[in-house]
Amino acid sequence: IRAASVTTSMEPIIDNEDDKTQEAVEQTKHEYDSVAAQYSKMNRHASAEHVELLLAAMPRGVAEQRRRTDAEARIPELQKRVEFLEDAGVQDEGDEDLAEARTALATARRDSRRRVVDLGCGAGRDFPAFQERNIDYLGVDASEGMLTVARERFPEAAFEAQDLCALELPERSFDGAFANASLQHVPTPALPNALTSIYACLRPGGVLLISAPLGRDAEGWSQARSKETRAWVAWRSRETLERYCGAAGFESVTVPTVQSYEGSSFQVFVWRRPVDPGE
């Protein structure tokens, strides 16, 4: 889910109120479902500078290069195995040998490229920027309406319905996580769990880019894009985001910069999951 334009009227900051947190999440989903058809027109330009910032911070060490080189070396042999089984007349998706070969080929292709998860991908606005840079991409968003638009626009991309407050991503699977104007829709009580899940899905040395509205630690309802619905938005200070990211285990990579977006000030910075001892 991407950013909503905000108003100055908001309710007090919430404090461990599970019912209110769930209401904030569900209402925000509804907000983005309601504007999905128009969203791609409202957000035509990808955040290429943010994509480049994330990629520049991604791991490039010896272990990372070895993983990608080994995967590239496996691809031709695995491709021949799949073709052999298909030529032999094995077309049944339930055939264990063919399924295993196809899975191994898909894994090798993925491992030969750097992999990014786009957290709150919306209508898939930033997918082309990653595709142009040969990045294996997964977009996740809570709004089924947004994902429907994304899949229609980019049928070659992978998209999944996932709530940032309750992410279910494979552990140690991504080189980068792209939270571009999305974490402000996570209510504060759910933020620690969201950041812990993001940390877990990153490979050691993997990085997280955060672009989020800058404020004085207040959050509440905003009318957002649609006059009929509302969205929950948090305006967090730099110190607060640093505290939450640090508590999740991240290390700072870049000093936050402040940019203007749709009349609001956004802070942009990168965090890293430390490399484990011995890795």
C-alpha positions in Angstrom: 0.0 0.0 0.0 1.4 3.3 -1.0 1.2 6.8 0.6 -2.0 8.7 1.0 -2.2 12.5 1.1 -2.8 13.5 4.6 -4.8 16.0 6.6 -3.9 17.7 9.9 -6.8 16.3 11.8 -5.9 13.1 13.6 -6.7 11.0 16.6 -4.3 10.6 19.5 -1.5 8.0 19.1 -2.7 4.5 19.8 -1.2 2.4 22.6 -1.6 -1.4 22.4 -5.2 -1.3 21.3 -5.7 -4.5 19.3 -9.2 -3.7 18.1 -8.2 -0.3 16.9 -5.1 -1.6 15.2 -7.2 -4.1 13.3 -9.7 -1.4 12.4 -6.9 0.8 11.1 -5.6 -2.1 8.9 -8.9 -3.1 7.5 -10.1 0.5 6.8 -6.8 1.2 5.0 -7.2 -1.9 2.9 -10.7 -0.7 1.9 -9.3 2.7 1.0 -6.8 1.4 -1.4 -9.3 -1.2 -2.9 -11.6 1.8 -3.7 -9.0 3.7 -5.7 -7.2 0.8 -7.3 -8.5 1.4 -10.8 -7.2 5.0 -10.7 -4.1 4.4 -8.8 -1.7 3.5 -11.6 -2.6 6.8 -13.3 -1.9 8.8 -10.1 1.5 7.1 -9.7 3.0 7.0 -13.1 6.6 7.6 -12.2 8.6 4.9 -10.5 11.0 5.8 -7.6 14.1 5.0 -9.6 16.3 6.9 -7.2 15.1 4.9 -4.3 15.6 1.6 -6.2 19.2 2.6 -6.9 19.8 3.5 -3.3 18.6 0.1 -2.2 20.6 -1.8 -4.8 23.8 0.2 -4.1 23.6 -1.1 -0.4 22.9 -4.7 -1.3 25.5 -7.4 -0.3 28.3 -7.8 -2.8 30.7 -9.9 -0.8 32.5 -13.1 -1.7 29.8 -15.4 -0.3 27.1 -13.5 -2.3 29.1 -13.8 -5.5 29.8 -17.5 -5.0 26.0 -18.2 -4.5 25.1 -16.4 -7.7 27.9 -18.0 -9.7 27.1 -21.5 -8.4 23.4 -21.0 -9.3 24.3 -19.8 -12.8 26.4 -23.0 -13.3 23.5 -25.2 -12.3 20.9 -23.7 -14.7 22.0 -25.4 -18.0 22.0 -28.9 -16.5 18.7 -28.3 -14.8 17.2 -26.9 -18.0 18.3 -30.0 -19.9 16.7 -32.2 -17.2 13.4 -30.5 -17.4 13.4 -30.6 -21.3 14.4 -34.3 -21.2 11.4 -35.2 -18.9 9.0 -33.1 -21.0 10.3 -34.6 -24.3 9.8 -38.1 -22.7 6.1 -37.3 -22.4 6.1 -36.4 -18.7 3.6 -33.5 -18.6 1.7 -34.4 -15.5 2.1 -31.6 -12.9 1.8 -34.3 -10.2 4.9 -36.2 -11.5 7.5 -36.0 -8.7 10.6 -36.0 -11.0 9.3 -33.2 -13.2 8.0 -31.1 -10.3 11.4 -31.5 -8.5 13.3 -30.6 -11.7 11.2 -27.5 -12.3 11.5 -26.4 -8.7 15.3 -26.8 -8.7 15.5 -24.8 -12.0 13.3 -22.0 -10.6 15.4 -21.9 -7.5 18.7 -21.7 -9.4 17.4 -19.0 -11.7 16.2 -17.0 -8.6 19.5 -17.5 -6.8 21.5 -16.4 -9.8 20.0 -12.9 -9.4 19.6 -10.6 -6.5 16.1 -10.8 -5.0 13.9 -8.0 -3.6 10.5 -7.9 -1.9 8.5 -4.8 -2.5 6.5 -4.2 0.7 3.3 -2.4 -0.1 3.7 -2.7 -3.9 0.3 -1.2 -4.7 -0.4 -1.4 -8.4 3.2 -2.5 -9.1 4.5 0.9 -9.9 8.1 0.1 -9.1 8.3 -3.4 -10.7 9.7 -2.0 -14.1 12.6 -0.3 -12.3 13.6 -3.6 -10.7 13.0 -5.6 -13.9 15.3 -3.3 -15.9 18.0 -4.0 -13.4 17.6 -7.8 -13.6 16.3 -8.2 -10.1 14.2 -11.1 -9.0 11.0 -9.4 -7.7 8.2 -10.2 -5.4 5.5 -7.6 -4.7 3.3 -7.9 -1.6 0.3 -5.8 -0.7 -2.7 -6.0 1.6 -5.1 -4.6 -1.1 -6.6 -7.2 -3.4 -7.8 -4.4 -5.6 -4.3 -3.1 -6.0 -2.9 -6.5 -6.7 -5.6 -7.1 -9.4 -4.4 -4.0 -11.2 -0.7 -4.9 -10.7 -1.3 -8.4 -12.2 -3.1 -7.0 -15.2 -0.3 -4.5 -15.8 2.6 -6.8 -15.2 1.6 -10.5 -15.8 5.2 -11.5 -15.8 5.8 -10.4 -12.2 5.1 -12.2 -8.9 2.6 -10.6 -6.5 1.1 -11.9 -3.3 -1.6 -10.7 -0.9 0.1 -10.0 2.4 -0.5 -7.6 5.3 2.6 -5.7 6.4 1.3 -6.2 10.0 1.4 -10.0 9.6 4.0 -10.9 6.9 4.7 -14.5 6.0 7.8 -14.5 3.9 10.4 -17.2 3.7 13.3 -16.6 6.0 16.7 -15.5 4.7 15.4 -15.3 1.1 15.8 -11.7 0.0 18.8 -9.4 -0.6 16.6 -6.3 -0.2 13.3 -5.2 1.1 11.7 -2.1 -0.4 9.4 -0.3 2.0 8.7 2.8 -0.2 5.9 4.9 1.4 4.2 1.9 3.0 5.2 1.5 6.7 3.3 4.6 7.7 0.1 2.6 7.3 1.3 0.1 10.0 -0.1 1.2 13.4 2.6 1.6 16.1 1.6 -1.4 18.1 2.1 -3.6 15.0 5.4 -2.0 13.9 7.8 -4.2 16.0 6.3 -7.3 14.5 6.4 -5.9 11.0 10.1 -5.0 11.3 11.0 -8.3 12.9 9.4 -10.2 10.0 11.2 -8.0 7.5 14.5 -8.7 9.3 13.8 -12.5 9.2 13.1 -12.6 5.5 16.5 -10.9 4.6 19.7 -12.8 4.1 22.5 -11.8 6.4 23.8 -8.6 5.0 20.5 -7.9 3.3 19.1 -4.3 3.4 15.9 -2.5 4.0 15.0 0.8 2.4 12.4 2.9 4.3 10.7 5.9 2.8 8.2 7.3 5.3 6.5 10.6 6.2 8.5 12.7 8.7 6.6 13.9 11.7 6.4 14.3 15.4 5.2 10.9 16.4 1.5 11.2 15.8 -0.8 9.0 13.9 -4.5 8.9 13.0 -7.1 8.8 10.3 -6.7 10.6 7.0 -9.3 11.0 4.3 -6.6 10.0 1.8 -7.4 9.4 -1.9 -11.1 8.7 -1.7 -13.8 10.9 -0.2 -15.8 7.9 0.9 -13.1 6.1 2.8 -10.1 6.8 5.1 -6.7 5.5 5.8 -4.5 5.2 8.9 -1.2 7.2 8.6 1.7 7.6 11.0 4.0 10.6 11.0 7.1 9.3 12.8 10.2 11.1 13.9 13.6 10.0 12.7 14.5 9.1 16.3 11.4 6.9 16.6 12.1 5.0 13.4 15.8 4.6 14.4 14.7 3.2 17.8 12.3 0.6 16.3 14.7 -0.5 13.5 17.5 -0.9 16.1 15.3 -2.9 18.4 14.5 -5.3 15.5 18.2 -5.9 15.0 19.0 -3.6 12.0 22.1 -1.5 11.7 22.1 1.9 10.0 23.6 2.1 6.5 22.7 5.7 5.4 22.0 8.9 7.1 18.3 9.8 6.5 17.6 12.3 3.8 14.4 14.4 3.6 12.5 14.6 0.3 9.2 16.2 -0.7 6.3 14.0 -1.9 2.8 15.2 -2.6 3.2 18.1 -0.1 4.6 16.0 2.7 8.2 15.6 3.9 9.5 12.0 3.6 12.6 10.6 5.3 14.5 8.0 3.3 17.2 5.8 4.7 18.6 2.2 4.5 19.2 -0.4 7.2 21.1 -3.7 7.1 20.7 -7.1 8.7 24.2 -7.7 10.1 26.2 -10.7 8.8 26.1 -13.5 11.3 29.5 -14.6 12.8 31.1 -17.2 10.5 29.0 -16.3 7.5 
